[in-house]
Amino acid sequence: MYGIIDIGSNTMRLSCYRVVEKELIPTFHKKNMAGLAGYVDDDNCLSKKGIKRAIDTLEDFKKLIMCVGLDKLYVIATASIRNVDNTEKVVKEIFDKTGIEVEILSGKQEAMYDFQGATYCCDSESGLVVDIGGGSTELVCFDDHRVEDANSIPVGSLNCFSKFVDGLFPTEEEEEDIRAFVRKHLDKLKIGKQKIILGVGGTNRACMKLYNDYYDCESDNTIMESDKITELLQTIVGDEKTGMKRILKIVPDRIHTIIPGMIVIDEINQYCKCKKIQLSAGGVREGYMVEKCCS
């Protein structure tokens, strides 16, 4: 059995897989809403409290791993540690305290693993892979199963909340600030019109849960229509009390990040004139594990 820990800006996740005839079989999953992006100080460094939060979570995961038993453990970090100015110090302190070596993925690597994981779990010939994390968003344009362009932009659900939102839900002005921030970064890329988006990552999964609840879809539905995402977002923001109750019922651990995340999703949809999002079960972890264990 093989395991991977993904140290993200919003969540830290442990996933374990069996490999049978070069196929990944998920067996165990655990997540912790560590919120590391919230521990980045004014000097753009992960604070002592943030480093301790990461170490404590890794120690908890180690206890679980001892019970499961693994042949190999991989530990990766994305924008959570990649985008701070004390990356080397963080990695060293984690190793000194836990004995765990952390591999920092570049934005390009993360995007490519997202593509590999998304298309491994969801057969699609062309489109745009979108992974909205806590501290970054990865976008991969592909056609005929081949990557045409892969990028990572510093736009995430948690850093948008921290940067633009003063209360719990964004005001109209704060929402427009988030949208302008997204458009500014999208304008630097070569995305163009897209027929379909393959959505991966926690923000897309949380949006899917809200979507299925609001529109009374089957729980295993994995398709979101873009105009309905816009309607859902407007409904939640338009009636904050009712919207908050819905979020607390469906995705309570994302009470402060899901609205900024949905704004990012909605803005990307509008920018690409995309009609629907297909949620994929795979993402960066699956893509990484496919390369390491199934090649």
C-alpha positions as CSV (number, residue, x, y, z in Angstrom):
1,M,0.0,0.0,0.0
2,Y,1.2,3.5,-0.8
3,G,0.3,6.8,0.8
4,I,0.6,10.5,0.0
5,I,0.2,13.6,2.2
6,D,-0.7,16.8,0.4
7,I,0.1,19.9,2.4
8,G,-2.2,22.5,0.9
9,S,-3.0,26.1,1.8
10,N,-6.4,25.3,3.2
11,T,-6.4,21.6,3.9
12,M,-3.8,18.9,4.6
13,R,-4.8,15.5,3.2
14,L,-3.6,11.9,3.7
15,S,-4.6,9.4,1.0
16,C,-3.7,5.8,0.8
17,Y,-3.9,3.5,-2.3
18,R,-3.4,-0.1,-3.3
19,V,-1.9,-0.6,-6.7
20,V,-3.3,-3.5,-8.6
21,E,-2.1,-4.1,-12.2
22,K,-0.9,-0.5,-12.4
23,E,-4.3,0.8,-11.3
24,L,-4.8,3.0,-8.2
25,I,-7.4,1.6,-5.7
26,P,-8.3,4.2,-3.0
27,T,-8.4,2.6,0.4
28,F,-8.2,5.4,3.0
29,H,-8.5,9.1,3.2
30,K,-8.2,11.7,6.0
31,K,-8.2,15.5,5.9
32,N,-7.4,18.3,8.3
33,M,-8.5,21.9,7.7
34,A,-5.1,23.3,8.7
35,G,-5.7,26.6,7.0
36,L,-1.9,27.3,6.6
37,A,-2.5,30.3,4.3
38,G,-4.1,32.0,7.3
39,Y,-0.7,31.8,9.2
40,V,1.3,33.8,6.6
41,D,2.6,37.0,8.3
42,D,3.2,40.5,6.9
43,D,6.7,39.4,5.8
44,N,5.2,36.6,3.6
45,C,6.6,34.0,5.9
46,L,4.7,31.0,7.4
47,S,4.6,31.9,11.1
48,K,5.8,29.7,14.0
49,K,2.2,28.9,14.8
50,G,1.6,27.9,11.1
51,I,4.7,25.7,11.1
52,K,3.5,24.1,14.4
53,R,0.1,23.5,12.9
54,A,1.6,21.7,10.0
55,I,3.9,19.6,12.2
56,D,1.1,18.7,14.6
57,T,-1.1,17.6,11.7
58,L,1.7,15.5,10.2
59,E,2.3,13.9,13.6
60,D,-1.4,13.0,13.7
61,F,-1.2,11.5,10.2
62,K,1.9,9.5,11.2
63,K,-0.1,7.8,14.0
64,L,-2.7,6.8,11.4
65,I,-0.1,5.5,9.0
66,M,1.4,3.3,11.7
67,C,-2.0,1.6,12.0
68,V,-2.5,1.2,8.3
69,G,1.0,0.1,7.3
70,L,2.6,1.5,4.2
71,D,5.2,0.4,1.7
72,K,6.0,4.0,0.8
73,L,4.9,7.4,1.9
74,Y,5.2,10.5,-0.3
75,V,4.8,14.0,1.1
76,I,4.2,17.0,-1.2
77,A,3.4,20.7,-0.7
78,T,2.0,23.2,-3.1
79,A,1.3,26.9,-2.7
80,S,1.1,26.5,1.1
81,I,4.9,26.4,1.4
82,R,5.9,27.2,-2.2
83,N,4.7,30.8,-2.1
84,V,6.2,31.8,1.3
85,D,9.6,33.4,1.7
86,N,10.8,31.0,4.4
87,T,10.2,27.8,2.4
88,E,13.6,26.2,3.3
89,K,13.2,27.0,7.0
90,V,9.7,25.4,7.0
91,V,10.9,22.2,5.2
92,K,13.9,21.9,7.5
93,E,11.9,22.4,10.7
94,I,9.3,19.8,9.5
95,F,12.1,17.3,8.9
96,D,13.8,18.0,12.2
97,K,10.6,17.6,14.2
98,T,8.9,14.7,12.3
99,G,11.6,13.1,10.1
100,I,9.4,13.7,7.1
101,E,10.9,15.0,3.9
102,V,8.6,17.4,2.0
103,E,8.8,17.7,-1.8
104,I,7.8,21.2,-2.9
105,L,5.9,21.1,-6.2
106,S,6.3,24.0,-8.6
107,G,3.2,25.6,-10.0
108,K,3.8,23.9,-13.3
109,Q,4.4,20.5,-11.7
110,E,1.2,20.9,-9.7
111,A,-0.8,21.8,-12.9
112,M,0.6,18.8,-14.8
113,Y,-0.2,16.4,-11.9
114,D,-3.7,17.9,-11.8
115,F,-4.1,17.1,-15.5
116,Q,-2.8,13.6,-15.1
117,G,-5.0,12.9,-12.1
118,A,-8.1,14.5,-13.6
119,T,-7.9,12.7,-16.9
120,Y,-7.0,9.4,-15.2
121,C,-10.3,9.5,-13.3
122,C,-12.4,11.2,-16.0
123,D,-12.1,10.4,-19.7
124,S,-12.3,13.6,-21.7
125,E,-10.6,14.4,-24.9
126,S,-10.3,18.2,-24.6
127,G,-11.2,21.0,-22.2
128,L,-9.7,22.9,-19.3
129,V,-8.6,21.3,-16.0
130,V,-9.2,23.8,-13.1
131,D,-8.0,23.1,-9.5
132,I,-9.0,25.9,-7.1
133,G,-7.0,25.4,-3.9
134,G,-6.6,27.6,-0.9
135,G,-3.6,29.6,-2.2
136,S,-3.5,29.0,-5.9
137,T,-5.4,27.9,-8.9
138,E,-4.0,25.5,-11.6
139,L,-5.4,25.7,-15.1
140,V,-4.4,23.2,-17.9
141,C,-5.7,23.5,-21.4
142,F,-5.7,20.2,-23.3
143,D,-6.8,18.9,-26.6
144,D,-6.8,15.3,-28.0
145,H,-5.6,14.1,-24.6
146,R,-2.5,16.3,-24.8
147,V,-1.5,19.4,-22.8
148,E,-1.5,22.6,-24.7
149,D,-0.8,25.0,-21.8
150,A,-0.4,24.6,-18.1
151,N,-0.3,27.4,-15.5
152,S,-0.6,28.2,-11.9
153,I,-1.9,31.6,-10.7
154,P,-1.8,32.9,-7.1
155,V,-5.6,32.9,-6.7
156,G,-7.2,30.7,-4.1
157,S,-10.3,30.4,-1.9
158,L,-8.5,31.1,1.3
159,N,-6.1,33.8,0.1
160,C,-9.0,35.6,-1.6
161,F,-10.9,35.6,1.7
162,S,-7.9,36.8,3.6
163,K,-7.0,39.5,1.0
164,F,-10.5,40.9,0.2
165,V,-13.1,39.9,2.7
166,D,-13.6,41.8,6.1
167,G,-16.7,39.9,7.3
168,L,-17.8,36.3,6.8
169,F,-19.4,36.8,3.4
170,P,-18.0,39.2,0.8
171,T,-19.9,42.5,0.1
172,E,-20.8,43.4,-3.5
173,E,-17.7,45.6,-3.6
174,E,-15.5,42.8,-2.2
175,E,-16.9,40.3,-4.6
176,E,-16.0,42.6,-7.5
177,D,-12.5,43.0,-6.1
178,I,-12.1,39.2,-6.2
179,R,-13.5,39.0,-9.7
180,A,-11.1,41.7,-10.9
181,F,-8.2,39.9,-9.2
182,V,-9.1,36.7,-11.0
183,R,-9.5,38.4,-14.4
184,K,-6.2,40.2,-14.0
185,H,-4.4,36.8,-13.7
186,L,-6.5,35.1,-16.4
187,D,-5.6,37.9,-18.8
188,K,-2.0,36.8,-18.7
189,L,-2.8,33.3,-19.9
190,K,-3.9,31.8,-23.2
191,I,-7.1,30.0,-22.2
192,G,-9.8,31.1,-24.7
193,K,-13.3,29.6,-25.0
194,Q,-13.8,26.2,-23.4
195,K,-16.6,23.7,-23.9
196,I,-16.0,21.9,-20.6
197,I,-14.1,22.4,-17.4
198,L,-12.8,19.4,-15.5
199,G,-13.0,20.5,-11.9
200,V,-10.7,19.0,-9.3
201,G,-9.9,19.9,-5.7
202,G,-11.7,20.8,-2.5
203,T,-13.4,24.0,-3.7
204,N,-15.0,22.3,-6.7
205,R,-16.1,19.3,-4.6
206,A,-17.7,21.6,-2.0
207,C,-19.4,23.6,-4.7
208,M,-20.7,20.3,-6.1
209,K,-22.2,19.4,-2.8
210,L,-24.0,22.7,-2.5
211,Y,-25.2,22.5,-6.1
212,N,-26.6,19.0,-5.6
213,D,-28.4,20.0,-2.4
214,Y,-29.8,23.2,-3.8
215,Y,-31.0,21.7,-7.1
216,D,-32.1,18.4,-5.5
217,C,-29.8,16.4,-7.7
218,E,-28.7,12.8,-6.9
219,S,-25.7,12.7,-4.5
220,D,-23.5,11.1,-7.2
221,N,-24.2,13.8,-9.8
222,T,-20.9,15.2,-11.1
223,I,-22.1,17.8,-13.6
224,M,-22.7,21.5,-12.8
225,E,-24.2,23.9,-15.3
226,S,-22.4,27.2,-15.3
227,D,-25.5,29.4,-15.3
228,K,-26.9,27.4,-12.3
229,I,-23.6,28.0,-10.4
230,T,-24.1,31.7,-10.9
231,E,-27.7,31.5,-9.7
232,L,-26.7,29.4,-6.6
233,L,-23.9,31.9,-5.7
234,Q,-26.4,34.9,-6.1
235,T,-28.9,33.1,-3.9
236,I,-26.5,32.3,-1.1
237,V,-25.0,35.8,-1.1
238,G,-28.4,37.5,-1.5
239,D,-29.8,36.0,1.7
240,E,-26.8,35.7,4.0
241,K,-28.7,34.1,6.9
242,T,-30.3,31.3,4.8
243,G,-27.0,31.0,2.8
244,M,-25.0,30.5,6.0
245,K,-27.4,27.8,7.2
246,R,-27.1,26.0,3.9
247,I,-23.3,26.1,4.0
248,L,-23.2,25.0,7.7
249,K,-25.4,22.1,6.8
250,I,-23.5,20.9,3.7
251,V,-19.9,22.1,3.9
252,P,-19.4,23.6,7.4
253,D,-15.6,23.3,7.3
254,R,-15.6,25.8,4.4
255,I,-17.9,28.4,5.9
256,H,-15.4,31.3,5.3
257,T,-13.8,30.1,2.0
258,I,-16.6,28.5,-0.1
259,I,-18.1,31.9,-1.3
260,P,-14.7,33.3,-2.4
261,G,-14.0,29.9,-4.0
262,M,-17.3,29.9,-5.9
263,I,-16.7,33.5,-7.1
264,V,-13.4,32.3,-8.6
265,I,-15.2,29.3,-10.2
266,D,-18.0,31.6,-11.6
267,E,-15.5,34.1,-12.9
268,I,-13.4,31.4,-14.7
269,N,-16.6,30.0,-16.2
270,Q,-17.7,33.4,-17.5
271,Y,-14.2,34.2,-18.8
272,C,-14.0,31.0,-20.7
273,K,-17.7,31.1,-21.7
274,C,-17.9,27.5,-20.4
275,K,-21.3,25.9,-20.2
276,K,-20.6,23.2,-17.6
277,I,-18.2,21.7,-15.1
278,Q,-17.5,18.0,-14.9
279,L,-16.2,17.1,-11.5
280,S,-13.3,14.6,-11.6
281,A,-12.5,12.3,-8.7
282,G,-8.7,12.7,-9.4
283,G,-6.4,15.6,-8.9
284,V,-2.8,16.4,-7.9
285,R,-2.5,13.5,-5.5
286,E,-3.8,10.9,-8.0
287,G,-1.6,12.3,-10.8
288,Y,1.5,12.2,-8.6
289,M,0.7,8.6,-7.5
290,V,0.0,7.4,-11.0
291,E,3.5,8.7,-12.1
292,K,5.3,7.2,-9.0
293,C,3.4,3.9,-8.7
294,C,1.7,3.0,-12.0
295,S,4.2,3.9,-14.6
